[in-house]
Every structure is written in C-alpha cells, then in structure tokens.
Amino acid sequence: MILFISATLKKNQNNMIFKSIPIIVITTIFTGIFSSDVIAAEPDRRAKSISITIADQGQFDVNRIRSDMENNGMFVSHRITGHSGMEWPKGESTYINFASGIWLAGKVNGEIRTAVAEYGSEFVPGPYGSDPGDPAYRIYKLNYLNPYSEDYTEWPVEEGAPWIDANNDGIYNVDDGDKPDMLGDQMIWYVMNDGDDSSHTIFKTLPLNIEVQMTIWGYDRTSIVGDMMFVKGLIINKGTNTIDSTFIALWDDPDLGDAGDDFVGCDTTLSLGFCYNDGADHDYGDAPPAIGYDLFQGPIVEAPGDTAFAFWRYIPNFKNLPMTSFIKYIGTTDPHWSDPNTARDAYNLMRGLHKNGDPFINSETGVSTKFVYADDPNDNTGAGDGVWVDSDDHASGDR
C-alpha cells in the first residue's frame, strides 16, 4: 500500500519550500522555484513500465538509519539490494521502509504532466539539458569527521551544490579555504532533472522540464535525532512553459518489517503521516517501531498580512502551507483503492481524492475528507466508535 503526504501550490507562485520527515526516519524539505503555483506494493506493479537502470547509488548511514538511494529522487531504493531499501536499526538486518521518492504533477496548457520517483524514476541524473551519462553527475557524500575526500575537493559548485567562498572570488578552490556548506554530520548531494522524454515511462507524459537539487543529511546522535534522515530539494522550472495547479508529494511504500501486517494514518496538527503495525511483527517482534513523514516547512502561498519562512528568511504577505492531503492505495481490484495507472489517476491522488476523482469518505462519519485516517489509533475500540482508523476499512496488510 502506498501513502501520500501532499502539498499544493497555488497559481503564479514563484518561490516555495516543502519539507517532510518520517518519524524514526526521514525528514524532507522541498524548496521550489516555479513560474507558477505549484506516496507499496512491490515492484512487480511497475515491472513493465520502468527501467531498472541505476545510474549511481549511495547510502545514508550516519546514524541508526541506513538507507540505500539512487541519484534520481529515490531516496529509499529497493533496487540496489533487492530487499527493502531502509534498515533500522542499522546493522540488525531489520527493514522499515521498502521504497520512497518524490512525486510532482502539474498542468502545462491544461495538460497533466508528471515527474515521479517510486519503484523506478522519471528523473535522470544531472542538471537540466545535460548528458545524464556523464559520470560527474553522481552522488556526492561528505562526513563531518572525515571531510577531506575526493567528493570534498570535487564538490560540484557549478551544478548548484552549496559552498562557502572563503575569499569571495567565485571559484571553488580548497587551497583558498573554500569548502562545501555542510549540514549535519553527513551530507549527500546530487542534481537530477525530468527533461529526458524517454525516462517518462511510469505515467507516460511529456516532461515538466524541471531540475531538482537534492540535499540529504543527518546527525549522529543518541537522541531521537539519531533516528531521522533529512531531505531537501530545490526545484527549478528550467523550461519555457508555465506550470500551474502543481502538487508535490512524498510517495512511500513502508514495509514495516513484515509487509503484510501494517496500518497507516496521519496527524493533521503535525502535518505527519505514519505507518504502524497490527500488534507484534514477524521481524521486529512484540515491540515494532513506527515510521513517519513530517511536513516541517510547507510551500509558501500568497497571504496578505501573514509571514512565511523560506530560503532562510522571513517573507511578508506569504504563508507556509501545512500538509494538504494524506492518502493510501493498495493492491486490489477495488476501483477506488487500487494502484494509479494514468497521469490523471496520480494527479487525483495527489489532490487528496480517489484516483477516479471521487472524494475519500470517512466511514465513521460519512463526511468527505482529504486526510485518510486522521484520528488517533490509540482511541480506537472498533467499528462504530466514531474513531476512523485504517482497520475500519481494510485488514492490515501491505501499505
């Protein structure tokens, strides 16, 4: 089953930040620059529609999380090892997350276009307009305790990687004291784009023509921060078309140990989506963990009299949006809950609707909602109690 945390950006929006984080696990910030306004099942679902080519791979491993990733927006990748891409706790061969990536969808001249990363990706390595086969467009990784690596000296500032210019000459030279502008105890950086028509094999649209500069970092701590992975993406419209009615989502297939006994839900007060277990787990035992994505800092939209925070500064007359929807879909023949097959299916899901455009209905209240299972599972006593949770609609299973 897939879960979505989604954020929508209104028309004519020029600058935005989107952030999200799994509880135990991933924190993600998405920052965008657009000309307008601007989440398993297992991989056999997409086997006929995605390439299995992996351009470059890396691994986040600075704290209690180990996550395999690719330089194409799949910040949790199952394709490298063949098993779930995220291990927690690191070194114990217990896996909490199968695959995860970013989804973007918007309209160009009224036509829906997508750029998504899930079991495969519609992104290719490198800046927009570059040769995706160039080995320079790889994953760069820095460690605070051992910073002077090849990636340190070859830090790709010309591609947009953040750096500190010690002598303000505009030229990256470590002999001058120049260095990467590092976050955390480990930082990973790469750039990708969706401009290659042939890469759009999942929902088969034309490209959005965007470039995304990805920064992933974490902290080696004994506190809860040692159970988090942060992800930030700078999203830039490099094409000539205006992209409007755009949504950004975090897509996840959270196999929490045994994939067959999971539930999902969300907390709208925290902009948090989460996956938890139906009692004891085959892999984790009697006390399984939970995993979540938390939208720390949402995209900004116009709001006279309000103030947003983005790009490390306060911006008057804008506000940061919270999570705007949270949904799931599962491997089923049910037309409402089954996998998306078209760009419109995906776009509707990102809008917080069933793939056919019908609203999600709270089965406890009969009221429509864009937030699936926003009640506290701890308050659940069974169907008819007024507390809407995953088990009211489906048995536990692969989410």
JOMO-V462474 format. One line per field, one symbol per residue. ss: DSSP state (h for helix, s for strand, l for the rest). psi: psi as a letter, one per 30 degrees, with the letter a starting at -180 (. if undefined). burial: I if it has 24 or more other ideal C-beta (glycine too) atoms within 12 Angstrom, else O. Layout:
ss: ???
psi: ???
burial: ???
This chain:
ss: lsssssssslllllsssssssllllsssssssslllllllllhhhlllllllllllssssllllsssssslllllslllllllllsssllllllssslssssssssssllssssssslllsllssllllllllllllllsssshhhlllhhhhlllhhhlllsslllllllllhhhllsslllllsssssssslllhhhllllllllllssssssssslllllhhhhlsssssssssllllllsssssssssslllllhhhssssssllllsssssslllslllslllllsssslllllsssssssssssllssssssssllllssssslllllllllllllhhhhhhhhllslllllsssllllllsslslllllhhhllllllllllhhhllllsll
psi: kkkkkkkkklkgkeklkkklkklfdkkkkkkkjlgak..lllffegefflkgkjellakkgfbfkjkkllhgfifjkffeffakfkkkkkfghkkfkekkakkkkakjhfkkkljlkcfakglllllkfljffkffiakkkkkefifilefefgkieffgkkljjeghfgkjjffggklkikkafkkkklkllgfjeffifeghlllfhlkkjkkkllkjlfafffgkkkkkkjkkjfafkkjlhkkkljkkijjickfghlllaljfffhkklklliblkeefbfilllklkkjejllklkikflklklhglkjlgllkkakflklllljlfkfeglkkfleeeeeeeffgllfgfklkkjfefgkllgjkhgljfffkflkggfjjleffelllaj.
burial: IIIIIIIIIIOOIIIIIIIIIIIIIIIIIIIIIIIIIIIIIIIOIIOOIIIOOIIIIIIIIIIIIIIIIIIIIIIIIIIIOOIIIIIIOIOOOIIIIIIIIIIIIIIIOOOIIIIIIIIIIIIIIIIIOIOIOOOIIIIIIIIOOOOOOOIIOIIIIOIIIIIOOOOOOOOIOIOOOIIIOIIIIIIIIIIIIIIIOOIIIIIIIIIIIIIIIIIIIIIOOOOOIIIIIIIIIIIIIIIOOIIIIIIIIIIIIIIIIIIOIIIIIIIIOIIIIIIIIIOOIOIIOOOIIIIIIIIIIIIIIIOOOOOIIIOOOOIOOIIIIIIIIIIIIIIOOOOIIOIIOOIIIIIIIIIIIIIOOOOIOOIIOOOOIIIIIIIOIOOOOOOOOOIIIIIIIIOIIII
